[in-house]
Amino acid sequence: MEKNFTDKLKFTSLKNYVIIPSLNIHMGQLQLFKNRGEAITKLPTNTLYQLVTAAASAETVFPPSIL
């Protein structure tokens, strides 16, 4: 992970629209981290490395895919 993502790369700085799916195992709800729109105000962090690490650490409902 650390080879591909730095702590300085911000999720909202990405040029393409990105959605990172993650499952909140405590509540059993799907969490979608989006880098556009009103959803960015609800992000736990803006660091891409931390969001990808959080999503990869939890069970996901569906595998990531390219849209």
PDB file of N, CA, C and O in Angstrom:
ATOM      1  N   MET A   1       0.821  -1.193   0.000  1.00  0.00           N
ATOM      2  CA  MET A   1       0.000   0.000   0.000  1.00  0.00           C
ATOM      3  C   MET A   1       0.867   1.260   0.000  1.00  0.00           C
ATOM      4  O   MET A   1       0.615   2.191  -0.765  1.00  0.00           O
ATOM      5  N   GLU A   2       1.873   1.286   0.848  1.00  0.00           N
ATOM      6  CA  GLU A   2       2.682   2.489   0.975  1.00  0.00           C
ATOM      7  C   GLU A   2       3.467   2.796  -0.295  1.00  0.00           C
ATOM      8  O   GLU A   2       3.853   3.944  -0.514  1.00  0.00           O
ATOM      9  N   LYS A   3       3.714   1.787  -1.142  1.00  0.00           N
ATOM     10  CA  LYS A   3       4.439   2.015  -2.393  1.00  0.00           C
ATOM     11  C   LYS A   3       3.590   2.804  -3.390  1.00  0.00           C
ATOM     12  O   LYS A   3       4.122   3.596  -4.167  1.00  0.00           O
ATOM     13  N   ASN A   4       2.272   2.590  -3.370  1.00  0.00           N
ATOM     14  CA  ASN A   4       1.377   3.208  -4.350  1.00  0.00           C
ATOM     15  C   ASN A   4       0.674   4.467  -3.863  1.00  0.00           C
ATOM     16  O   ASN A   4       0.253   5.294  -4.671  1.00  0.00           O
ATOM     17  N   PHE A   5       0.544   4.617  -2.555  1.00  0.00           N
ATOM     18  CA  PHE A   5      -0.182   5.760  -2.007  1.00  0.00           C
ATOM     19  C   PHE A   5       0.684   6.467  -0.976  1.00  0.00           C
ATOM     20  O   PHE A   5       1.313   5.814  -0.142  1.00  0.00           O
ATOM     21  N   THR A   6       0.723   7.785  -1.023  1.00  0.00           N
ATOM     22  CA  THR A   6       1.448   8.548  -0.015  1.00  0.00           C
ATOM     23  C   THR A   6       0.444   9.183   0.936  1.00  0.00           C
ATOM     24  O   THR A   6      -0.741   9.298   0.620  1.00  0.00           O
ATOM     25  N   ASP A   7       0.922   9.587   2.083  1.00  0.00           N
ATOM     26  CA  ASP A   7       0.051  10.257   3.056  1.00  0.00           C
ATOM     27  C   ASP A   7      -0.386  11.635   2.575  1.00  0.00           C
ATOM     28  O   ASP A   7      -1.351  12.197   3.094  1.00  0.00           O
ATOM     29  N   LYS A   8       0.318  12.185   1.583  1.00  0.00           N
ATOM     30  CA  LYS A   8       0.021  13.541   1.116  1.00  0.00           C
ATOM     31  C   LYS A   8      -1.017  13.580  -0.002  1.00  0.00           C
ATOM     32  O   LYS A   8      -1.557  14.646  -0.298  1.00  0.00           O
ATOM     33  N   LEU A   9      -1.305  12.446  -0.623  1.00  0.00           N
ATOM     34  CA  LEU A   9      -2.275  12.404  -1.712  1.00  0.00           C
ATOM     35  C   LEU A   9      -3.687  12.489  -1.140  1.00  0.00           C
ATOM     36  O   LEU A   9      -4.106  11.627  -0.368  1.00  0.00           O
ATOM     37  N   LYS A  10      -4.408  13.524  -1.521  1.00  0.00           N
ATOM     38  CA  LYS A  10      -5.760  13.759  -1.007  1.00  0.00           C
ATOM     39  C   LYS A  10      -6.796  13.108  -1.922  1.00  0.00           C
ATOM     40  O   LYS A  10      -6.684  13.168  -3.147  1.00  0.00           O
ATOM     41  N   PHE A  11      -7.790  12.495  -1.320  1.00  0.00           N
ATOM     42  CA  PHE A  11      -8.861  11.812  -2.037  1.00  0.00           C
ATOM     43  C   PHE A  11      -9.632  12.780  -2.924  1.00  0.00           C
ATOM     44  O   PHE A  11     -10.003  12.430  -4.045  1.00  0.00           O
ATOM     45  N   THR A  12      -9.873  13.968  -2.446  1.00  0.00           N
ATOM     46  CA  THR A  12     -10.639  14.954  -3.216  1.00  0.00           C
ATOM     47  C   THR A  12      -9.810  15.606  -4.317  1.00  0.00           C
ATOM     48  O   THR A  12     -10.354  16.354  -5.129  1.00  0.00           O
ATOM     49  N   SER A  13      -8.504  15.339  -4.361  1.00  0.00           N
ATOM     50  CA  SER A  13      -7.637  15.895  -5.400  1.00  0.00           C
ATOM     51  C   SER A  13      -7.598  15.039  -6.660  1.00  0.00           C
ATOM     52  O   SER A  13      -7.048  15.469  -7.673  1.00  0.00           O
ATOM     53  N   LEU A  14      -8.166  13.848  -6.619  1.00  0.00           N
ATOM     54  CA  LEU A  14      -8.147  12.963  -7.784  1.00  0.00           C
ATOM     55  C   LEU A  14      -8.998  13.549  -8.900  1.00  0.00           C
ATOM     56  O   LEU A  14     -10.063  14.110  -8.642  1.00  0.00           O
ATOM     57  N   LYS A  15      -8.532  13.421 -10.142  1.00  0.00           N
ATOM     58  CA  LYS A  15      -9.240  14.000 -11.284  1.00  0.00           C
ATOM     59  C   LYS A  15     -10.509  13.229 -11.632  1.00  0.00           C
ATOM     60  O   LYS A  15     -11.526  13.831 -11.975  1.00  0.00           O
ATOM     61  N   ASN A  16     -10.455  11.904 -11.545  1.00  0.00           N
ATOM     62  CA  ASN A  16     -11.613  11.069 -11.895  1.00  0.00           C
ATOM     63  C   ASN A  16     -12.535  10.887 -10.696  1.00  0.00           C
ATOM     64  O   ASN A  16     -12.113  10.993  -9.545  1.00  0.00           O
ATOM     65  N   TYR A  17     -13.802  10.611 -10.992  1.00  0.00           N
ATOM     66  CA  TYR A  17     -14.780  10.308  -9.944  1.00  0.00           C
ATOM     67  C   TYR A  17     -14.471   8.920  -9.399  1.00  0.00           C
ATOM     68  O   TYR A  17     -14.403   7.956 -10.161  1.00  0.00           O
ATOM     69  N   VAL A  18     -14.283   8.812  -8.092  1.00  0.00           N
ATOM     70  CA  VAL A  18     -13.887   7.551  -7.463  1.00  0.00           C
ATOM     71  C   VAL A  18     -14.852   7.219  -6.331  1.00  0.00           C
ATOM     72  O   VAL A  18     -15.221   8.084  -5.537  1.00  0.00           O
ATOM     73  N   ILE A  19     -15.250   5.959  -6.270  1.00  0.00           N
ATOM     74  CA  ILE A  19     -16.069   5.452  -5.169  1.00  0.00           C
ATOM     75  C   ILE A  19     -15.334   4.259  -4.568  1.00  0.00           C
ATOM     76  O   ILE A  19     -14.986   3.318  -5.280  1.00  0.00           O
ATOM     77  N   ILE A  20     -15.099   4.299  -3.254  1.00  0.00           N
ATOM     78  CA  ILE A  20     -14.455   3.192  -2.555  1.00  0.00           C
ATOM     79  C   ILE A  20     -15.504   2.554  -1.647  1.00  0.00           C
ATOM     80  O   ILE A  20     -15.938   3.171  -0.674  1.00  0.00           O
ATOM     81  N   PRO A  21     -15.920   1.312  -1.961  1.00  0.00           N
ATOM     82  CA  PRO A  21     -16.916   0.649  -1.113  1.00  0.00           C
ATOM     83  C   PRO A  21     -16.269   0.016   0.112  1.00  0.00           C
ATOM     84  O   PRO A  21     -15.163  -0.518   0.034  1.00  0.00           O
ATOM     85  N   SER A  22     -16.955   0.078   1.223  1.00  0.00           N
ATOM     86  CA  SER A  22     -16.492  -0.559   2.452  1.00  0.00           C
ATOM     87  C   SER A  22     -17.714  -0.945   3.267  1.00  0.00           C
ATOM     88  O   SER A  22     -18.760  -0.302   3.176  1.00  0.00           O
ATOM     89  N   LEU A  23     -17.580  -1.983   4.053  1.00  0.00           N
ATOM     90  CA  LEU A  23     -18.678  -2.429   4.900  1.00  0.00           C
ATOM     91  C   LEU A  23     -18.384  -2.056   6.340  1.00  0.00           C
ATOM     92  O   LEU A  23     -17.337  -2.411   6.882  1.00  0.00           O
ATOM     93  N   ASN A  24     -19.306  -1.341   6.954  1.00  0.00           N
ATOM     94  CA  ASN A  24     -19.193  -1.028   8.372  1.00  0.00           C
ATOM     95  C   ASN A  24     -19.611  -2.283   9.122  1.00  0.00           C
ATOM     96  O   ASN A  24     -20.802  -2.574   9.235  1.00  0.00           O
ATOM     97  N   ILE A  25     -18.636  -3.028   9.635  1.00  0.00           N
ATOM     98  CA  ILE A  25     -18.939  -4.322  10.244  1.00  0.00           C
ATOM     99  C   ILE A  25     -19.676  -4.188  11.569  1.00  0.00           C
ATOM    100  O   ILE A  25     -20.318  -5.140  12.014  1.00  0.00           O
ATOM    101  N   HIS A  26     -19.595  -3.028  12.206  1.00  0.00           N
ATOM    102  CA  HIS A  26     -20.293  -2.829  13.474  1.00  0.00           C
ATOM    103  C   HIS A  26     -21.786  -2.580  13.270  1.00  0.00           C
ATOM    104  O   HIS A  26     -22.609  -3.020  14.072  1.00  0.00           O
ATOM    105  N   MET A  27     -22.132  -1.869  12.190  1.00  0.00           N
ATOM    106  CA  MET A  27     -23.533  -1.542  11.919  1.00  0.00           C
ATOM    107  C   MET A  27     -24.122  -2.398  10.804  1.00  0.00           C
ATOM    108  O   MET A  27     -25.338  -2.407  10.612  1.00  0.00           O
ATOM    109  N   GLY A  28     -23.274  -3.121  10.064  1.00  0.00           N
ATOM    110  CA  GLY A  28     -23.746  -3.942   8.957  1.00  0.00           C
ATOM    111  C   GLY A  28     -24.229  -3.136   7.772  1.00  0.00           C
ATOM    112  O   GLY A  28     -25.069  -3.602   7.003  1.00  0.00           O
ATOM    113  N   GLN A  29     -23.707  -1.929   7.616  1.00  0.00           N
ATOM    114  CA  GLN A  29     -24.133  -1.057   6.526  1.00  0.00           C
ATOM    115  C   GLN A  29     -22.989  -0.824   5.549  1.00  0.00           C
ATOM    116  O   GLN A  29     -21.820  -0.791   5.934  1.00  0.00           O
ATOM    117  N   LEU A  30     -23.345  -0.665   4.282  1.00  0.00           N
ATOM    118  CA  LEU A  30     -22.387  -0.345   3.248  1.00  0.00           C
ATOM    119  C   LEU A  30     -22.019   1.126   3.350  1.00  0.00           C
ATOM    120  O   LEU A  30     -22.895   1.985   3.443  1.00  0.00           O
ATOM    121  N   GLN A  31     -20.734   1.415   3.333  1.00  0.00           N
ATOM    122  CA  GLN A  31     -20.239   2.792   3.350  1.00  0.00           C
ATOM    123  C   GLN A  31     -19.552   3.045   2.020  1.00  0.00           C
ATOM    124  O   GLN A  31     -18.645   2.302   1.647  1.00  0.00           O
ATOM    125  N   LEU A  32     -19.962   4.075   1.301  1.00  0.00           N
ATOM    126  CA  LEU A  32     -19.330   4.445   0.046  1.00  0.00           C
ATOM    127  C   LEU A  32     -18.571   5.748   0.237  1.00  0.00           C
ATOM    128  O   LEU A  32     -19.164   6.787   0.525  1.00  0.00           O
ATOM    129  N   PHE A  33     -17.264   5.686   0.075  1.00  0.00           N
ATOM    130  CA  PHE A  33     -16.443   6.892   0.135  1.00  0.00           C
ATOM    131  C   PHE A  33     -16.398   7.473  -1.273  1.00  0.00           C
ATOM    132  O   PHE A  33     -15.874   6.835  -2.186  1.00  0.00           O
ATOM    133  N   LYS A  34     -16.938   8.675  -1.462  1.00  0.00           N
ATOM    134  CA  LYS A  34     -16.984   9.325  -2.774  1.00  0.00           C
ATOM    135  C   LYS A  34     -16.145  10.593  -2.726  1.00  0.00           C
ATOM    136  O   LYS A  34     -16.110  11.281  -1.706  1.00  0.00           O
ATOM    137  N   ASN A  35     -15.467  10.904  -3.832  1.00  0.00           N
ATOM    138  CA  ASN A  35     -14.612  12.082  -3.848  1.00  0.00           C
ATOM    139  C   ASN A  35     -15.261  13.288  -4.536  1.00  0.00           C
ATOM    140  O   ASN A  35     -14.566  14.233  -4.909  1.00  0.00           O
ATOM    141  N   ARG A  36     -16.560  13.264  -4.704  1.00  0.00           N
ATOM    142  CA  ARG A  36     -17.278  14.391  -5.304  1.00  0.00           C
ATOM    143  C   ARG A  36     -18.577  14.635  -4.540  1.00  0.00           C
ATOM    144  O   ARG A  36     -19.082  13.753  -3.845  1.00  0.00           O
ATOM    145  N   GLY A  37     -19.100  15.833  -4.680  1.00  0.00           N
ATOM    146  CA  GLY A  37     -20.410  16.154  -4.131  1.00  0.00           C
ATOM    147  C   GLY A  37     -20.432  16.363  -2.633  1.00  0.00           C
ATOM    148  O   GLY A  37     -19.406  16.601  -1.996  1.00  0.00           O
ATOM    149  N   GLU A  38     -21.625  16.266  -2.094  1.00  0.00           N
ATOM    150  CA  GLU A  38     -21.855  16.510  -0.674  1.00  0.00           C
ATOM    151  C   GLU A  38     -21.250  15.420   0.216  1.00  0.00           C
ATOM    152  O   GLU A  38     -21.026  15.637   1.407  1.00  0.00           O
ATOM    153  N   ALA A  39     -20.991  14.256  -0.368  1.00  0.00           N
ATOM    154  CA  ALA A  39     -20.461  13.117   0.395  1.00  0.00           C
ATOM    155  C   ALA A  39     -19.080  13.395   0.985  1.00  0.00           C
ATOM    156  O   ALA A  39     -18.694  12.765   1.970  1.00  0.00           O
ATOM    157  N   ILE A  40     -18.331  14.330   0.395  1.00  0.00           N
ATOM    158  CA  ILE A  40     -16.972  14.580   0.902  1.00  0.00           C
ATOM    159  C   ILE A  40     -16.978  15.223   2.283  1.00  0.00           C
ATOM    160  O   ILE A  40     -15.982  15.153   3.004  1.00  0.00           O
ATOM    161  N   THR A  41     -18.080  15.845   2.653  1.00  0.00           N
ATOM    162  CA  THR A  41     -18.150  16.455   3.984  1.00  0.00           C
ATOM    163  C   THR A  41     -18.300  15.408   5.079  1.00  0.00           C
ATOM    164  O   THR A  41     -18.080  15.698   6.255  1.00  0.00           O
ATOM    165  N   LYS A  42     -18.678  14.184   4.692  1.00  0.00           N
ATOM    166  CA  LYS A  42     -18.879  13.112   5.667  1.00  0.00           C
ATOM    167  C   LYS A  42     -17.707  12.130   5.727  1.00  0.00           C
ATOM    168  O   LYS A  42     -17.781  11.126   6.436  1.00  0.00           O
ATOM    169  N   LEU A  43     -16.631  12.410   4.993  1.00  0.00           N
ATOM    170  CA  LEU A  43     -15.469  11.524   4.999  1.00  0.00           C
ATOM    171  C   LEU A  43     -14.776  11.566   6.351  1.00  0.00           C
ATOM    172  O   LEU A  43     -14.635  12.638   6.941  1.00  0.00           O
ATOM    173  N   PRO A  44     -14.337  10.403   6.855  1.00  0.00           N
ATOM    174  CA  PRO A  44     -13.601  10.402   8.122  1.00  0.00           C
ATOM    175  C   PRO A  44     -12.220  11.037   7.984  1.00  0.00           C
ATOM    176  O   PRO A  44     -11.659  11.526   8.964  1.00  0.00           O
ATOM    177  N   THR A  45     -11.673  11.030   6.769  1.00  0.00           N
ATOM    178  CA  THR A  45     -10.378  11.633   6.467  1.00  0.00           C
ATOM    179  C   THR A  45     -10.338  11.953   4.982  1.00  0.00           C
ATOM    180  O   THR A  45     -11.122  11.397   4.214  1.00  0.00           O
ATOM    181  N   ASN A  46      -9.444  12.835   4.562  1.00  0.00           N
ATOM    182  CA  ASN A  46      -9.306  13.164   3.151  1.00  0.00           C
ATOM    183  C   ASN A  46      -8.055  12.521   2.558  1.00  0.00           C
ATOM    184  O   ASN A  46      -7.752  12.734   1.384  1.00  0.00           O
ATOM    185  N   THR A  47      -7.334  11.748   3.341  1.00  0.00           N
ATOM    186  CA  THR A  47      -6.122  11.102   2.860  1.00  0.00           C
ATOM    187  C   THR A  47      -6.488   9.808   2.144  1.00  0.00           C
ATOM    188  O   THR A  47      -7.110   8.922   2.730  1.00  0.00           O
ATOM    189  N   LEU A  48      -6.100   9.703   0.875  1.00  0.00           N
ATOM    190  CA  LEU A  48      -6.430   8.530   0.078  1.00  0.00           C
ATOM    191  C   LEU A  48      -5.866   7.262   0.705  1.00  0.00           C
ATOM    192  O   LEU A  48      -6.543   6.234   0.721  1.00  0.00           O
ATOM    193  N   TYR A  49      -4.664   7.313   1.212  1.00  0.00           N
ATOM    194  CA  TYR A  49      -4.025   6.148   1.839  1.00  0.00           C
ATOM    195  C   TYR A  49      -4.869   5.610   2.995  1.00  0.00           C
ATOM    196  O   TYR A  49      -5.065   4.400   3.104  1.00  0.00           O
ATOM    197  N   GLN A  50      -5.365   6.488   3.850  1.00  0.00           N
ATOM    198  CA  GLN A  50      -6.153   6.054   5.005  1.00  0.00           C
ATOM    199  C   GLN A  50      -7.505   5.480   4.585  1.00  0.00           C
ATOM    200  O   GLN A  50      -7.969   4.506   5.179  1.00  0.00           O
ATOM    201  N   LEU A  51      -8.141   6.065   3.574  1.00  0.00           N
ATOM    202  CA  LEU A  51      -9.434   5.552   3.106  1.00  0.00           C
ATOM    203  C   LEU A  51      -9.295   4.175   2.463  1.00  0.00           C
ATOM    204  O   LEU A  51     -10.110   3.285   2.709  1.00  0.00           O
ATOM    205  N   VAL A  52      -8.260   4.000   1.636  1.00  0.00           N
ATOM    206  CA  VAL A  52      -8.042   2.706   0.985  1.00  0.00           C
ATOM    207  C   VAL A  52      -7.668   1.653   2.021  1.00  0.00           C
ATOM    208  O   VAL A  52      -8.117   0.510   1.931  1.00  0.00           O
ATOM    209  N   THR A  53      -6.858   2.020   2.992  1.00  0.00           N
ATOM    210  CA  THR A  53      -6.487   1.090   4.058  1.00  0.00           C
ATOM    211  C   THR A  53      -7.711   0.676   4.868  1.00  0.00           C
ATOM    212  O   THR A  53      -7.862  -0.499   5.204  1.00  0.00           O
ATOM    213  N   ALA A  54      -8.577   1.622   5.180  1.00  0.00           N
ATOM    214  CA  ALA A  54      -9.796   1.316   5.937  1.00  0.00           C
ATOM    215  C   ALA A  54     -10.715   0.394   5.145  1.00  0.00           C
ATOM    216  O   ALA A  54     -11.281  -0.547   5.700  1.00  0.00           O
ATOM    217  N   ALA A  55     -10.864   0.659   3.857  1.00  0.00           N
ATOM    218  CA  ALA A  55     -11.735  -0.169   3.026  1.00  0.00           C
ATOM    219  C   ALA A  55     -11.162  -1.572   2.837  1.00  0.00           C
ATOM    220  O   ALA A  55     -11.912  -2.548   2.810  1.00  0.00           O
ATOM    221  N   ALA A  56      -9.849  -1.678   2.709  1.00  0.00           N
ATOM    222  CA  ALA A  56      -9.216  -2.985   2.512  1.00  0.00           C
ATOM    223  C   ALA A  56      -9.185  -3.794   3.802  1.00  0.00           C
ATOM    224  O   ALA A  56      -9.120  -5.022   3.760  1.00  0.00           O
ATOM    225  N   SER A  57      -9.230  -3.130   4.930  1.00  0.00           N
ATOM    226  CA  SER A  57      -9.170  -3.821   6.215  1.00  0.00           C
ATOM    227  C   SER A  57     -10.505  -4.443   6.597  1.00  0.00           C
ATOM    228  O   SER A  57     -10.543  -5.415   7.352  1.00  0.00           O
ATOM    229  N   ALA A  58     -11.584  -3.900   6.089  1.00  0.00           N
ATOM    230  CA  ALA A  58     -12.926  -4.409   6.404  1.00  0.00           C
ATOM    231  C   ALA A  58     -13.399  -5.328   5.285  1.00  0.00           C
ATOM    232  O   ALA A  58     -12.861  -5.295   4.178  1.00  0.00           O
ATOM    233  N   GLU A  59     -14.396  -6.140   5.573  1.00  0.00           N
ATOM    234  CA  GLU A  59     -15.005  -6.966   4.529  1.00  0.00           C
ATOM    235  C   GLU A  59     -15.783  -6.046   3.603  1.00  0.00           C
ATOM    236  O   GLU A  59     -16.427  -5.101   4.060  1.00  0.00           O
ATOM    237  N   THR A  60     -15.727  -6.315   2.305  1.00  0.00           N
ATOM    238  CA  THR A  60     -16.473  -5.502   1.345  1.00  0.00           C
ATOM    239  C   THR A  60     -17.658  -6.287   0.811  1.00  0.00           C
ATOM    240  O   THR A  60     -17.614  -7.513   0.711  1.00  0.00           O
ATOM    241  N   VAL A  61     -18.701  -5.575   0.473  1.00  0.00           N
ATOM    242  CA  VAL A  61     -19.910  -6.204  -0.043  1.00  0.00           C
ATOM    243  C   VAL A  61     -19.690  -6.698  -1.467  1.00  0.00           C
ATOM    244  O   VAL A  61     -20.168  -7.768  -1.845  1.00  0.00           O
ATOM    245  N   PHE A  62     -18.963  -5.911  -2.252  1.00  0.00           N
ATOM    246  CA  PHE A  62     -18.658  -6.320  -3.619  1.00  0.00           C
ATOM    247  C   PHE A  62     -17.251  -5.858  -3.958  1.00  0.00           C
ATOM    248  O   PHE A  62     -16.779  -4.863  -3.409  1.00  0.00           O
ATOM    249  N   PRO A  63     -16.564  -6.576  -4.868  1.00  0.00           N
ATOM    250  CA  PRO A  63     -15.189  -6.198  -5.205  1.00  0.00           C
ATOM    251  C   PRO A  63     -15.159  -4.892  -5.985  1.00  0.00           C
ATOM    252  O   PRO A  63     -16.123  -4.560  -6.675  1.00  0.00           O
ATOM    253  N   PRO A  64     -14.050  -4.141  -5.883  1.00  0.00           N
ATOM    254  CA  PRO A  64     -13.942  -2.891  -6.633  1.00  0.00           C
ATOM    255  C   PRO A  64     -13.958  -3.162  -8.136  1.00  0.00           C
ATOM    256  O   PRO A  64     -13.449  -4.186  -8.593  1.00  0.00           O
ATOM    257  N   SER A  65     -14.536  -2.254  -8.889  1.00  0.00           N
ATOM    258  CA  SER A  65     -14.563  -2.399 -10.343  1.00  0.00           C
ATOM    259  C   SER A  65     -14.385  -1.031 -10.976  1.00  0.00           C
ATOM    260  O   SER A  65     -14.643  -0.001 -10.353  1.00  0.00           O
ATOM    261  N   ILE A  66     -13.949  -1.040 -12.202  1.00  0.00           N
ATOM    262  CA  ILE A  66     -13.750   0.207 -12.941  1.00  0.00           C
ATOM    263  C   ILE A  66     -15.032   0.516 -13.696  1.00  0.00           C
ATOM    264  O   ILE A  66     -15.556  -0.328 -14.422  1.00  0.00           O
ATOM    265  N   LEU A  67     -15.528   1.730 -13.521  1.00  0.00           N
ATOM    266  CA  LEU A  67     -16.766   2.134 -14.193  1.00  0.00           C
ATOM    267  C   LEU A  67     -16.466   2.748 -15.524  1.00  0.00           C
ATOM    268  O   LEU A  67     -17.383   3.151 -16.239  1.00  0.00           O
TER     269      LEU A  67
END
